[in-house]
Amino acid sequence: MTSYDADVAIVGYGPTAVVAALTLAKYGVSTVALERDREIYPRARAVTVNDWTMRIFQDVGIADRVEAVIDPQRALRWVTYDGKEIMRVEHPPSTLGRKPRFYNIYQPTMEAEIRAAAQDRYPGLIDVRYGHEVTGIEQDADGVTVTATADGETRTVRAKYAIGADGGSSSTRGNIGCTLLGDTHDFTWVVIDCYVKRWWPDRDFLTFWSDKERPVVDIALSAGNHRWEIPLKPDETPADFPTSTEVWPLLKALGVTEDDVDIHQHAFYKHHVRMADTWRNGRVFLAGDAAHLMPPWAGAGMQSGMRDGHNLGWKLARVIKGELPESWLDTYEAERRPNVQFFTDLAVGLGRVIKQEASAEEVAAMNAVPENTVTPYEPPLIAPPVLTAGWLRGETGDASVIGRMIPQPVTGDTAGRMALLDVLLGDDFVLLGDDVDPTTVLTPGEKAGWDALGARYVAVRPKTAYTQGPDDLVDLDEVLLPWMRRYGARVIAVRPDRFVAAADTSGLAVPA
């Protein structure tokens, strides 16, 4: 028998690690997180979360606490200094649960809240050890041994698996022999975080001031904060801006004065477009910035890490509990890498717009509606999430339901209880039928495959009909059934993370 300190060891305890720990704990899987820093990094880095990320927070039971410390975002716009609007992206109401599509955040505040929520919700399953700097990781056939130093002493943690969520300078990546590939852009940006003193026109837009020489990101953060991100010119260096006094001329050039804000802090950084050659070595996985780094223009860097943590967390938990074979862990990178690459490419393209490097044709292409798409079409930056590879059966694409995250309307059960769909679906694989019992559509072999995964079978009825079975649900918002019909699907097989794995349109056998 092998003795373990926890089921999973996590290196780092930023947002990626917290979501991974919460997801594992939800399934009763224990973690030890080893975090080098004793305090949360005080500077705001990420500035936004969207409805996909909020649905993850809902899944791990902390959405209400997070929503209390963030603000809805109005819209995005790209404008020139002479007032010409190049592009705008409005935010329609979300279909994934809570109505805002995007939120503004102040990362130190939000990060503190999700850490506190994790400890409050799972005090016996999440063991966080601050002040521990990991120095080595060794693995064998039965588990992983993580070595760290703390208070001058060497300590070890033994676990079945490990997750390296220790940021862009990840020691885990080097310890397991992974290589970070890609480039770092040779431009230095100054990030200026301010406290708001009064409202000014259109402060609630996330504005990209487009200019070849001095493009600017201008964004309202939550909790009365505001941020500007401004590139330095070739003849400028961080040494030219040692204090707020030297920073003020940059803001005043934008019309921002001491009457509007107080400068809280400023810092400098460069943009990276980099990804690890592999995100796994045996029992050790990389997640978040340890696995990939992208420019900030799509607002997806931190969020991609949290999505990594959630995707890996629910699969790892079920493997540890013996509910899924270990081969399922191969689907982690297969699903997450293409999604991260999509948002990286999107961020690079949007960066070309703000720096006025994109041609009119490129801008038009970003706003173009693809051929053969199923309406209503939404541009990639705000579209609901979709997987293009991984544990799926059938082709993906604009006209396919496969790989799409299902909407989350308010639904009712047979007893009259009303709640968001995920609350009533639970945590299982589930097959949903459009006013039909899914079992009547499955072949015996198909049903046996889903039974082996512990799947539920639920008929979703329109609110104009009677329920017919004890597990029926009613689409009270009239959202889910029209969505299925849009893609021609009568029965869909939904994973615990709410992505469609299969449908009657392409075959309901369990994906390979």
C-alpha positions in Angstrom: 0.0 0.0 0.0 1.2 3.5 -0.8 0.6 6.4 1.7 -0.5 9.7 0.3 -0.8 13.1 1.9 -3.5 14.0 -0.6 -5.0 12.7 -3.9 -3.6 15.6 -5.9 -0.7 18.0 -5.2 -1.0 21.5 -6.8 2.0 23.7 -7.4 0.8 27.3 -7.1 -2.4 28.7 -5.8 -3.6 31.4 -8.2 -7.0 31.4 -9.9 -6.2 28.3 -12.1 -5.1 26.3 -9.0 -8.1 27.4 -6.9 -10.6 26.3 -9.6 -8.8 23.0 -10.0 -8.9 22.5 -6.2 -12.6 23.4 -6.0 -13.5 21.1 -8.8 -11.6 18.2 -7.3 -13.1 18.9 -3.8 -16.6 19.0 -5.2 -16.1 15.3 -6.0 -14.6 14.5 -2.6 -11.0 14.5 -3.9 -8.4 16.0 -1.6 -5.6 18.4 -2.6 -2.5 20.0 -1.1 -1.6 23.3 -2.7 2.0 24.6 -2.3 2.2 28.4 -2.9 5.5 30.3 -2.8 4.0 33.7 -1.9 2.3 34.3 1.4 0.1 37.1 0.1 -2.0 37.5 -3.1 -0.1 39.4 -5.8 -1.3 43.0 -5.3 -1.4 44.2 -8.9 -4.4 43.8 -11.2 -3.5 41.6 -14.1 -6.7 40.1 -15.6 -9.5 42.5 -16.1 -12.6 40.4 -17.1 -14.5 37.2 -16.8 -17.3 36.0 -18.9 -20.4 33.8 -18.7 -18.5 30.6 -19.3 -16.2 31.3 -16.4 -19.2 32.3 -14.2 -20.8 28.9 -15.1 -17.7 27.2 -13.8 -18.0 29.2 -10.6 -21.6 28.1 -10.4 -20.6 24.5 -10.8 -18.1 24.7 -7.9 -20.6 26.6 -5.7 -19.0 30.1 -5.5 -20.8 32.1 -8.2 -22.9 34.2 -5.8 -19.8 35.2 -3.8 -17.8 36.1 -6.9 -20.7 38.1 -8.5 -20.9 40.3 -5.4 -17.3 41.6 -6.0 -17.5 42.1 -9.8 -19.4 44.4 -12.2 -21.3 43.8 -15.5 -19.5 45.1 -18.6 -21.3 47.2 -21.1 -19.6 46.7 -24.4 -16.3 46.8 -26.3 -15.3 49.5 -28.8 -12.2 50.3 -30.9 -11.8 54.0 -31.6 -9.2 56.4 -32.9 -8.1 59.6 -31.2 -10.1 61.7 -33.6 -13.3 59.9 -32.5 -13.7 57.5 -35.4 -15.1 54.1 -34.2 -13.4 51.2 -36.0 -15.3 48.3 -34.5 -17.8 47.7 -31.7 -19.0 44.5 -29.9 -22.2 44.7 -28.0 -22.9 42.3 -25.2 -26.3 40.5 -25.6 -27.7 38.8 -22.5 -26.0 35.5 -21.8 -27.8 32.2 -22.4 -25.4 30.3 -20.1 -27.2 31.2 -16.9 -26.6 34.6 -15.4 -27.6 37.4 -17.7 -24.4 39.5 -18.1 -22.2 38.2 -20.9 -19.0 39.8 -19.5 -18.0 41.2 -16.2 -15.3 43.7 -15.1 -13.1 42.5 -12.2 -10.4 43.7 -9.9 -8.2 40.7 -9.8 -6.8 41.0 -6.2 -10.3 41.4 -4.8 -11.8 38.5 -6.8 -8.8 36.2 -6.2 -9.1 36.8 -2.4 -12.8 36.0 -2.6 -12.4 32.7 -4.5 -9.7 31.6 -2.1 -11.8 32.4 0.9 -14.8 30.7 -0.7 -12.7 27.5 -1.3 -11.6 27.4 2.3 -15.1 28.0 3.6 -16.7 25.4 1.3 -14.2 22.6 1.6 -12.0 23.1 4.7 -11.1 19.4 5.0 -10.3 18.8 1.4 -8.2 21.8 0.3 -5.0 22.2 2.3 -3.1 25.3 1.2 0.5 25.7 2.4 1.8 29.2 1.8 5.5 30.1 1.9 6.4 26.8 0.2 8.7 27.0 -2.8 8.7 23.8 -4.9 12.2 22.6 -5.8 11.6 19.2 -7.3 9.0 16.7 -8.6 9.6 13.0 -8.9 7.1 10.4 -10.1 6.8 6.7 -10.1 4.3 4.1 -11.0 2.1 4.8 -8.0 2.3 8.6 -7.5 4.2 11.9 -7.4 6.5 13.3 -4.7 6.8 17.0 -4.6 9.7 18.6 -2.7 9.5 22.1 -1.4 11.4 24.4 1.0 9.6 26.4 3.7 11.1 28.4 6.6 14.5 27.0 5.8 13.3 23.3 5.9 12.9 20.8 3.2 9.4 19.2 3.0 7.7 16.7 0.8 4.1 15.9 -0.3 3.1 12.6 -1.7 0.1 12.5 -4.0 -1.4 10.3 -6.8 -1.2 13.1 -9.3 0.2 16.7 -9.5 -0.8 19.9 -11.3 1.7 22.6 -12.1 -0.3 25.9 -12.0 2.7 28.0 -11.0 2.5 30.7 -13.7 4.6 31.7 -16.7 7.9 31.2 -14.9 6.7 27.7 -13.8 9.3 25.5 -12.2 7.0 22.5 -12.7 7.4 22.9 -16.5 11.2 22.5 -16.2 11.0 19.8 -13.6 9.0 17.5 -15.9 11.0 18.4 -19.1 8.5 20.5 -20.9 9.6 23.3 -23.2 7.8 26.7 -23.6 7.7 27.5 -27.4 6.8 30.8 -29.0 7.8 34.5 -28.8 7.8 37.5 -26.5 6.8 40.7 -28.2 9.5 43.3 -28.0 7.2 46.1 -26.7 7.0 47.3 -23.1 3.7 48.4 -21.7 3.0 50.4 -18.6 -0.1 49.4 -16.7 -1.7 52.2 -14.6 -4.2 51.2 -12.0 -6.3 54.1 -10.5 -9.0 54.8 -8.0 -12.0 56.5 -9.5 -13.0 59.9 -8.0 -15.8 60.9 -10.4 -17.7 59.5 -13.4 -16.7 60.6 -16.9 -18.6 60.0 -20.2 -18.6 56.4 -21.4 -16.4 55.2 -18.6 -18.3 51.9 -18.7 -17.1 51.0 -22.2 -14.0 48.9 -22.5 -12.3 51.1 -25.0 -9.3 50.3 -27.2 -7.8 53.6 -28.4 -6.3 52.5 -31.7 -3.1 54.2 -32.8 0.2 53.1 -34.4 2.4 54.9 -31.9 0.4 55.0 -28.7 -2.5 52.5 -28.6 -4.2 52.4 -25.2 -6.5 50.0 -23.3 -9.0 51.9 -21.2 -11.1 49.7 -18.9 -13.3 50.1 -15.9 -12.5 47.6 -13.2 -14.7 46.6 -10.4 -14.8 48.1 -6.9 -14.2 51.7 -8.1 -11.0 51.0 -10.0 -9.9 51.9 -13.5 -7.0 50.9 -15.7 -5.0 52.2 -18.6 -2.4 50.1 -20.5 -0.1 52.2 -22.6 2.9 51.1 -24.7 6.3 52.9 -24.2 7.8 54.5 -27.2 11.2 53.1 -28.6 13.1 55.9 -26.8 11.3 55.3 -23.4 12.2 52.7 -20.7 10.6 51.8 -17.3 13.4 53.9 -15.7 11.7 57.0 -17.2 8.6 56.4 -15.0 9.9 55.8 -11.5 6.9 57.4 -9.7 3.3 58.6 -10.4 4.6 62.0 -11.2 6.2 60.8 -14.4 3.2 58.7 -15.2 0.6 61.5 -15.0 1.5 63.0 -18.4 0.5 59.8 -20.1 -3.0 60.0 -18.6 -3.3 63.7 -19.2 -2.6 63.2 -22.9 -5.9 61.1 -22.8 -7.8 63.9 -21.0 -7.6 62.2 -17.6 -6.7 64.5 -14.7 -6.4 64.5 -10.9 -10.1 65.4 -10.8 -11.0 62.0 -12.3 -8.7 59.5 -10.6 -5.9 58.9 -8.1 -3.0 56.7 -9.4 -2.9 53.6 -7.2 0.1 51.8 -8.7 1.8 51.2 -12.0 3.9 48.3 -13.4 5.5 47.2 -16.7 5.2 44.0 -18.8 5.6 42.5 -22.2 3.2 40.4 -24.2 3.9 36.7 -24.8 2.6 34.3 -27.4 3.9 31.0 -26.0 2.7 27.5 -25.3 4.4 24.4 -23.8 5.2 21.6 -26.2 3.2 19.2 -24.1 1.0 19.8 -21.0 1.6 16.4 -19.4 4.3 14.1 -18.4 3.0 11.0 -16.8 1.2 11.9 -13.6 2.0 15.6 -13.8 0.0 18.1 -15.7 0.5 21.8 -16.6 -2.4 24.3 -16.4 -2.8 28.0 -16.9 0.2 30.2 -17.6 2.5 27.3 -16.9 1.1 25.8 -20.1 0.4 28.8 -22.2 0.8 32.6 -22.4 -1.2 35.0 -24.6 -1.6 38.7 -25.2 -4.4 40.4 -23.2 -6.6 41.6 -26.1 -9.2 38.8 -25.9 -9.4 38.9 -22.1 -8.8 35.1 -22.0 -5.5 34.5 -20.3 -6.6 34.0 -16.7 -9.9 32.6 -17.8 -8.2 30.0 -20.0 -6.3 28.9 -16.9 -9.4 28.5 -14.9 -11.0 26.5 -17.7 -8.0 24.3 -17.7 -8.4 23.7 -14.0 -12.1 22.8 -14.4 -11.6 20.5 -17.4 -8.8 18.6 -15.7 -10.4 18.7 -12.3 -13.6 16.9 -13.1 -11.8 14.2 -15.2 -9.1 13.7 -12.7 -11.6 13.3 -9.9 -13.5 10.6 -11.7 -10.4 8.8 -12.6 -9.2 8.8 -9.0 -12.6 7.6 -7.8 -12.5 4.7 -10.4 -15.5 6.1 -12.3 -13.5 6.7 -15.5 -10.4 4.9 -17.0 -7.1 6.8 -16.8 -7.1 7.1 -20.6 -9.7 9.9 -20.1 -6.8 12.1 -18.9 -5.5 12.2 -22.5 -8.6 14.3 -23.4 -7.5 17.2 -21.2 -4.8 18.6 -23.6 -6.7 17.4 -26.6 -9.6 19.6 -25.7 -7.9 22.6 -24.1 -5.0 23.2 -26.4 -7.2 24.0 -29.5 -9.4 26.3 -27.4 -6.4 28.1 -26.0 -4.9 28.4 -29.5 -8.2 29.9 -30.7 -8.1 32.6 -28.1 -4.4 33.2 -28.6 -5.0 33.8 -32.3 -8.0 36.0 -31.6 -5.9 38.1 -29.1 -3.2 38.5 -31.7 -5.7 39.6 -34.3 -7.4 42.1 -32.0 -3.9 43.4 -31.1 -3.3 44.1 -34.8 -6.5 46.2 -34.8 -5.6 48.3 -31.8 -2.1 48.9 -33.2 -3.6 49.8 -36.6 -1.6 47.0 -38.2 -4.7 45.2 -39.5 -6.0 46.1 -43.0 -9.6 47.1 -43.6 -10.1 43.6 -45.1 -8.8 42.0 -41.9 -11.2 44.0 -39.8 -14.1 43.2 -42.2 -13.2 39.5 -42.0 -13.4 39.6 -38.2 -16.9 40.9 -38.4 -18.0 38.7 -41.3 -20.6 35.9 -40.8 -19.2 32.5 -41.9 -21.1 30.7 -44.7 -23.4 27.9 -43.7 -23.7 29.1 -40.1 -26.8 28.6 -38.0 -28.4 31.9 -37.1 -28.3 33.9 -34.9 -24.5 34.3 -35.4 -22.4 35.8 -32.7 -18.8 37.0 -33.3 -16.1 34.7 -31.7 -15.2 37.1 -28.9 -18.7 36.9 -27.4 -19.9 33.6 -28.8 -20.9 30.8 -26.3 -18.0 28.2 -25.9 -17.4 25.3 -28.2 -14.9 22.4 -28.2 -13.4 21.4 -31.6 -11.6 18.3 -30.5 -11.6 15.7 -27.7 -14.2 13.4 -26.3 -16.8 14.1 -29.0 -18.7 12.1 -31.6 -19.4 13.8 -35.0 -18.2 16.8 -36.8 -18.0 20.2 -35.2 -18.6 23.5 -37.0 -21.0 26.5 -37.2 -24.0 24.3 -38.2 -23.3 21.5 -35.7 -24.5 21.0 -32.1 -21.4 18.8 -31.3 -18.9 20.4 -29.0 -21.2 23.3 -28.0 -22.0 24.2 -24.5 -25.7 23.9 -23.9 -27.7 27.0 -22.7 -28.8 27.2 -19.1 -32.4 28.4 -18.8 -34.6 28.3 -15.8 -36.3 24.9 -15.8 -38.9 23.2 -13.7 -39.1 19.6 -12.4 -42.2 17.4 -12.0 -42.7 18.7 -8.4 -42.8 22.3 -9.6 -39.3 23.3 -8.3 -37.8 26.0 -10.5 -34.1 26.5 -10.9 -31.3 27.0 -13.4 -30.8 23.9 -15.5 -27.5 22.8 -14.1 -29.0 22.7 -10.6 -31.6 20.2 -11.7 -29.3 18.2 -13.9 -26.8 17.4 -11.2 -23.2 16.3 -12.0 -23.7 13.3 -14.2 -23.5 12.6 -17.9 -27.0 13.1 -19.1 -29.0 12.6 -22.3 -31.7 15.2 -23.0 -34.6 14.6 -25.3 -36.7 17.2 -27.1 -40.1 16.2 -25.7 -39.1 12.6 -25.9 -37.6 10.0 -23.5 -34.0 9.6 -24.8 -34.1 5.9 -24.0 -36.7 5.3 -26.7 -34.2 6.7 -29.3 -31.1 4.7 -28.2 -30.2 1.3 -29.4 -29.5 -1.3 -26.7 -25.8 -1.0 -27.4 -25.9 2.8 -27.2 -27.8 2.7 -23.9 -25.4 0.1 -22.4 -22.5 2.5 -23.2 -24.1 5.4 -21.4 -25.3 3.3 -18.5 -21.7 2.3 -17.9 -20.9 6.0 -17.5 -23.8 6.4 -15.0 -25.8 8.6 -17.3 -29.2 10.0 -16.6 -32.0 10.1 -19.2 -34.2 13.3 -19.1 -37.1 14.3 -21.4 -37.3 18.1 -21.6 -40.9 19.2 -22.1 -42.2 22.5 -23.4 -44.0 24.5 -20.8 -47.2 24.0 -22.7 -47.2 20.2 -22.1 -47.6 17.8 -19.2 -44.6 16.1 -17.7 -44.8 12.3 -18.2 -42.0 10.8 -16.1 -40.5 11.4 -12.7 -37.2 12.8 -14.2 -38.8 15.1 -16.8 -37.8 18.8 -16.9 -39.7 21.7 -18.3 -38.0 24.4 -20.4 -39.7 27.4 -18.6 -37.6 30.0 -20.4 -38.3 28.4 -23.8 -34.5 28.5 -24.6 -33.2 24.9 -24.5 -35.6 23.3 -26.9 -35.5 26.0 -29.6 -31.7 25.8 -29.3 -31.7 22.0 -30.0 -34.1 22.5 -32.9 -31.8 25.1 -34.4 -29.2 22.4 -34.9 -31.8 19.7 -35.9 -31.1 17.6 -32.8 -33.8 15.6 -31.1 -31.5 13.9 -28.5 -28.2 15.2 -27.2 -25.7 13.6 -24.9 -24.2 16.2 -22.4 -21.0 15.9 -20.4 -20.7 17.0 -16.8 -19.1 20.2 -18.0 -22.2 20.8 -20.2 -20.6 20.3 -23.6 -22.5 18.2 -26.1 -20.6 15.0 -26.7 -23.0 13.3 -29.2 -26.4 13.8 -30.8 -28.9 11.8 -32.9 -27.8 13.9 -35.9 -24.4 12.2 -35.9 -24.9 9.1 -33.8 -25.6 8.6 -30.1 -22.9 5.9 -29.4 -20.5 6.8 -26.6 -17.6 8.7 -28.1 -14.3 6.7 -28.3 
